[in-house]
Amino acid sequence: MLQGRWKLPILFRLYADPALRTSQLKREIAGISQKMLTQHLRELAEDGLVDRIDFMEKPLRVEYQLSEMGRQLLPVLVAMRGFSVAHPAV
């Protein structure tokens, strides 16, 4: 579920804001391409960690937010990040 360079930054960004559009995520995650962002958001939604909200409007308006399962995963991810900061790779 968390394989890939960009999934953790996407999850942490969605943790900070309740809902974000793709363009907002792309602006706020430095270095990510539109293709990778779209691919990882799709995978996270398929895995149940992110909810995709389609407002059925023209022009197209879609937002992403953490699902309940995604919110349950966040304490584990925060602990992993804390561990990696305390024990940097040699």
N, C-alpha and C positions, 0 to 999 in steps of 0.2 A: 504493500500500500504506500510506503514512503520512499520507494526507490526512485531515484532521480534527483538531480541537482537542485531543482527549483521547488519541489513540493513543500519542504519545510519553510522556506521563506514565504510561500503563498499562505500556508496555514497560519504562521505567526502574524502575517499582515491581516488576515481575516479575523484573527483573534483580537487585534487592536481595534478594528472597526466592525460594527454589526453587519454591514452589507456594502459590497463594493462592486462597481462595474469593471469590466475587463480593461477599459482604457485607464481607469484609476490604478488598478493593479500594475499595469505595464509601466505607468509613470513612476510608481513608487518602489518598484523592484528593479534596481539598477542592473542593466546588462541582459535582461531576459528578452527574448525575441517574441513576437506575436505568435509564431508557430508553437514555440515551446510552452508559452502561457496557455494557449488554447488546448494543447494536448494534455498538459498536466491538470488543468481544471476539469477536462472531460474525464480523465482517469480518477481524480479525486471524487467527482460526482458519482461515477460508476461504483466506486468502492464505498460510497455512503458517508464520506467524511465531509463533503461539501454539498449544500443544496443550491441548485440553479433555479432562480426565480425569473420566469419569462412573463413580462407584463403585457404581452400580446398587443404592443403598440407599434405604430409606424411613425418615425423610424424605429427600428428594433431596439428594445430596451431590455437588457438582461442584467441581473445582479447575482452575485454569489455571496453566500454566507456559510458559516460553519453549521453543520448539522448537529444534532444532539450527540451522535457518536463522535464527531470531530471535537466537540467541546469536552467530552469525557477523556479524549486522548491528550489534551493540552497539558495537564499536570505531568504526565509522563515525559512529554517533549521538553518541558521547562526543566525537569530534573536531568534529562540527558544533556541539555545545553549547559546547565550548571556543572555537570560532571566533566564535560569536554573543556570548559574554561579552566576548571581546577586542575585538570590533568592533560595539558597540551601534548600533542604528538611529538615524539622525539625525532 
